[in-house]
C-alpha cells in the first residue's frame, strides 16, 4: 500500500517521476554499460521520455489548481497499488475508479464527517425525512444547538471567572447568548442552502429537505436574535452590543468569505472568541472597568478560544475537504494542508502557554499547584495530537478534531474549579474545626527551624 505520507504535492510529483522516469534511466544506463545503442534501446528511452514529460506537467497543473476532485493518478498503472483489492487483472475502468477514490495526495474520500448524522436515507427520501422532523428538531438543527450550547458555556465561564456571583444574571447571559447563536446559525443555513445541498454532511438539513421554508427560517432567526438581544440588554447593554456585532461578523463576514478566501477560518475564530468577553462584561459592567484586573480573565479566555479554534477547524476541514470543495468553500487544508497543520500546531502550543504561564498575569490571583499538573497533561496531549495531524493528516485528522473538544472542556472545567480555590477552602475548614492542616504543619516546621537557628547563633 502506498504510504500515507505521500499526500503532499512534493510526494505526488516524486511518485510520478519514479513511475515514469526510472525506466528511462535504466534503459540509458544499459546503453552506456553495454555499449549498445540499437533501435530497441533507443525506442525504450524515447518512449519513457514521451510518457514522463506530459505526466509531470499534468501533475504540476493539478497541484497548482484548486480543483482536486480528479486524481492525476487515475488511469495509471501506478494507481493500482494504492488499493489492496486491485490486481494485475483489474480493468482500466476499475483502476480509474480506484485512483479517484484513493488519491495519494488527498487521501480517500471520507464516508462520513464527524458531525454528520447517518440517517440512511437518500435524496429520494427527503420528503419522508422532512415529515418526520418535529418543530423542536427543526429548531435544534437549524441553530446547531450542540455547537451553540458549547459556545454559550464559554460566556458563562467568562462571567464566573470575572467575579460574577448572581445566578439570575448568569442564567440571563447564558440564555441570551444561546438565542443569538441559534439565530446566527439559522441565518447561515438560509444563505447556504444550495451549498449545503452539495455536501454529504449537510444535505439532510431541514432547509435542504424542505422541512421549513427560507421565509419561515428567517422569521425564526429574527425572533431568536430579538429575544436574545433583549435579554442581554436587560442585564448588561455592552454584552448585547457585543452579541449583535458578533452576529453581524458571523453572518456578514465569515459566511460569504467561506466561498472567497481561505482566511475565513481566522474570522470564524474571532467570532468564537467574543462570547467569553460578553460574560466578562456582564460581570464587570464594561470592557474596560474601573478595576482593569477583573476583566482580564475574560480576555485570556477569549484568546484561548481563538487559539483552540484553529486546530479544531483545520482538522475538521481536512477530514471533510472533499465535501467542502464540492460545495465551493475555500478551506486552507484542501489547498495547503501542510500550512494548515503547522498553524494547528502553533496555535495549540499558544493555547497551552496561555492556560499555564499566562494565568498569573491575567487576573488569576490564585493558581493552585494541582491545576498546573492537570492542565499540562491536557496541553501536552493536545500538542501531540496536532503533531500527529501534521505528520499523517489522513490518519489523525479525526482524532485531532475529537480531542480538541475534550481539551477545551477540560480546560474550562479546570479553570472553574481553580477559581473556587478548593485547597484554600479545605485549609479554612481545617482551621474552623481546629484540626492541623498541611499548611499549619509547614508553619510549625518553619517556626521550629527559626528557633533552632536562633539557639545556635546565641551559643
QUIUR-V692300 format. One record per residue. N is the residue number from 1. RES is the residue in one small letter. PHI is phi as a letter, one per 30 degrees, with the letter a starting at -180 (* if undefined). Layout:
N_RES_PHI ; N_RES_PHI
//
This chain:
1_x_* ; 2_x_d ; 3_x_d ; 4_x_d ; 5_x_d ; 6_x_d ; 7_x_d ; 8_x_d ; 9_x_d ; 10_x_d ; 11_x_d ; 12_x_d ; 13_x_d ; 14_x_d ; 15_x_d ; 16_x_d ; 17_x_d ; 18_x_d ; 19_x_d ; 20_x_c ; 21_x_c ; 22_x_e ; 23_x_e ; 24_x_d ; 25_x_d ; 26_x_d ; 27_x_d ; 28_x_d ; 29_x_d ; 30_x_d ; 31_x_d ; 32_x_d ; 33_x_d ; 34_x_d ; 35_x_i ; 36_x_c ; 37_x_b ; 38_x_d ; 39_x_d ; 40_x_d ; 41_x_d ; 42_x_d ; 43_x_d ; 44_x_d ; 45_x_d ; 46_x_d ; 47_x_d ; 48_x_d ; 49_x_d ; 50_x_d ; 51_x_d ; 52_x_d ; 53_x_d ; 54_x_d ; 55_x_d ; 56_x_d ; 57_x_d ; 58_x_d ; 59_x_d ; 60_x_d ; 61_x_d ; 62_x_d ; 63_x_d ; 64_x_d ; 65_x_d ; 66_x_c ; 67_x_c ; 68_x_c ; 69_x_d ; 70_x_c ; 71_x_d ; 72_x_d ; 73_x_d ; 74_x_d ; 75_x_i ; 76_x_c ; 77_x_d ; 78_x_d ; 79_x_d ; 80_x_d ; 81_x_d ; 82_x_d ; 83_x_b ; 84_x_d ; 85_x_d ; 86_x_d ; 87_x_b ; 88_x_d ; 89_x_d ; 90_x_d ; 91_x_d ; 92_x_d ; 93_x_d ; 94_x_d ; 95_x_d ; 96_x_e ; 97_x_d ; 98_x_d ; 99_x_d ; 100_x_d ; 101_x_d ; 102_x_b ; 103_x_d ; 104_x_d ; 105_x_c ; 106_x_c ; 107_x_i ; 108_x_d ; 109_x_d ; 110_x_d ; 111_x_d ; 112_x_a ; 113_x_d ; 114_x_e ; 115_x_c ; 116_x_c ; 117_x_d ; 118_x_c ; 119_x_c ; 120_x_i ; 121_x_c ; 122_x_c ; 123_x_d ; 124_x_d ; 125_x_c ; 126_x_d ; 127_x_d ; 128_x_d ; 129_x_d ; 130_x_d ; 131_x_d ; 132_x_d ; 133_x_d ; 134_x_d ; 135_x_d ; 136_x_d ; 137_x_d ; 138_x_d ; 139_x_d ; 140_x_d ; 141_x_d ; 142_x_d ; 143_x_c ; 144_x_h ; 145_x_e ; 146_x_d ; 147_x_d ; 148_x_d ; 149_x_d ; 150_x_d ; 151_x_d ; 152_x_d ; 153_x_d ; 154_x_d ; 155_x_d ; 156_x_d ; 157_x_d ; 158_x_d ; 159_x_d ; 160_x_d ; 161_x_d ; 162_x_d ; 163_x_j ; 164_x_d ; 165_x_b ; 166_x_c ; 167_x_d ; 168_x_d ; 169_x_d ; 170_x_d ; 171_x_d ; 172_x_d ; 173_x_d ; 174_x_d ; 175_x_d ; 176_x_d ; 177_x_d ; 178_x_d ; 179_x_d ; 180_x_d ; 181_x_d ; 182_x_e ; 183_x_d ; 184_x_d ; 185_x_d ; 186_x_d ; 187_x_d ; 188_x_e ; 189_x_d ; 190_x_d ; 191_x_d ; 192_x_c ; 193_x_e ; 194_x_d ; 195_x_d ; 196_x_d ; 197_x_d ; 198_x_c ; 199_x_c ; 200_x_d ; 201_x_d ; 202_x_b ; 203_x_d ; 204_x_c ; 205_x_d ; 206_x_e ; 207_x_d ; 208_x_d ; 209_x_d ; 210_x_i ; 211_x_d ; 212_x_a ; 213_x_d ; 214_x_e ; 215_x_d ; 216_x_d ; 217_x_d ; 218_x_d ; 219_x_d ; 220_x_d ; 221_x_d ; 222_x_d ; 223_x_d ; 224_x_d ; 225_x_d ; 226_x_d ; 227_x_d ; 228_x_d ; 229_x_d ; 230_x_d ; 231_x_d ; 232_x_d ; 233_x_d ; 234_x_d ; 235_x_c ; 236_x_a ; 237_x_e ; 238_x_d ; 239_x_d ; 240_x_d ; 241_x_d ; 242_x_d ; 243_x_d ; 244_x_d ; 245_x_d ; 246_x_d ; 247_x_d ; 248_x_d ; 249_x_d ; 250_x_d ; 251_x_d ; 252_x_c ; 253_x_c ; 254_x_d ; 255_x_d ; 256_x_d ; 257_x_d ; 258_x_d ; 259_x_c ; 260_x_b ; 261_x_a ; 262_x_d ; 263_x_d ; 264_x_d ; 265_x_d ; 266_x_d ; 267_x_d ; 268_x_d ; 269_x_d ; 270_x_d ; 271_x_e ; 272_x_d ; 273_x_d ; 274_x_d ; 275_x_e ; 276_x_e ; 277_x_d ; 278_x_d ; 279_x_d ; 280_x_d ; 281_x_d ; 282_x_d ; 283_x_d ; 284_x_c ; 285_x_i ; 286_x_l ; 287_x_d ; 288_x_b ; 289_x_c ; 290_x_e ; 291_x_c ; 292_x_d ; 293_x_d ; 294_x_d ; 295_x_d ; 296_x_d ; 297_x_e ; 298_x_d ; 299_x_d ; 300_x_d ; 301_x_d ; 302_x_d ; 303_x_d ; 304_x_d ; 305_x_d ; 306_x_d ; 307_x_d ; 308_x_d ; 309_x_d ; 310_x_d ; 311_x_d ; 312_x_d ; 313_x_d ; 314_x_d ; 315_x_d ; 316_x_d ; 317_x_d ; 318_x_d ; 319_x_d ; 320_x_c ; 321_x_d ; 322_x_d ; 323_x_d ; 324_x_d ; 325_x_d ; 326_x_d ; 327_x_d ; 328_x_i ; 329_x_d ; 330_x_c ; 331_x_c ; 332_x_e ; 333_x_d ; 334_x_d ; 335_x_d ; 336_x_b ; 337_x_d ; 338_x_d ; 339_x_d ; 340_x_d ; 341_x_d ; 342_x_d ; 343_x_e ; 344_x_d ; 345_x_d ; 346_x_d ; 347_x_d ; 348_x_d ; 349_x_d ; 350_x_d ; 351_x_d ; 352_x_d ; 353_x_d ; 354_x_d ; 355_x_d ; 356_x_b ; 357_x_d ; 358_x_d ; 359_x_d ; 360_x_d ; 361_x_c ; 362_x_b ; 363_x_i ; 364_x_c ; 365_x_d ; 366_x_b ; 367_x_b ; 368_x_d ; 369_x_e ; 370_x_d ; 371_x_d ; 372_x_d ; 373_x_d ; 374_x_d ; 375_x_d ; 376_x_d ; 377_x_d ; 378_x_d ; 379_x_d ; 380_x_d ; 381_x_d ; 382_x_d ; 383_x_d ; 384_x_d ; 385_x_d ; 386_x_d ; 387_x_d ; 388_x_d ; 389_x_d ; 390_x_d ; 391_x_d ; 392_x_b ; 393_x_d ; 394_x_d ; 395_x_d ; 396_x_c ; 397_x_d ; 398_x_d ; 399_x_d ; 400_x_d ; 401_x_d ; 402_x_d ; 403_x_d ; 404_x_d ; 405_x_d ; 406_x_d ; 407_x_d ; 408_x_d ; 409_x_d ; 410_x_d ; 411_x_d ; 412_x_d ; 413_x_d ; 414_x_d ; 415_x_d ; 416_x_d ; 417_x_d ; 418_x_d ; 419_x_d ; 420_x_d ; 421_x_h ; 422_x_d ; 423_x_d ; 424_x_d ; 425_x_d ; 426_x_d ; 427_x_d ; 428_x_d ; 429_x_d ; 430_x_d ; 431_x_d ; 432_x_d ; 433_x_d ; 434_x_i ; 435_x_c ; 436_x_d ; 437_x_c ; 438_x_d ; 439_x_d ; 440_x_d ; 441_x_d ; 442_x_d ; 443_x_d ; 444_x_d ; 445_x_d ; 446_x_d ; 447_x_d ; 448_x_d ; 449_x_d ; 450_x_d ; 451_x_d ; 452_x_d ; 453_x_d ; 454_x_d ; 455_x_d ; 456_x_d ; 457_x_d ; 458_x_d ; 459_x_d
//
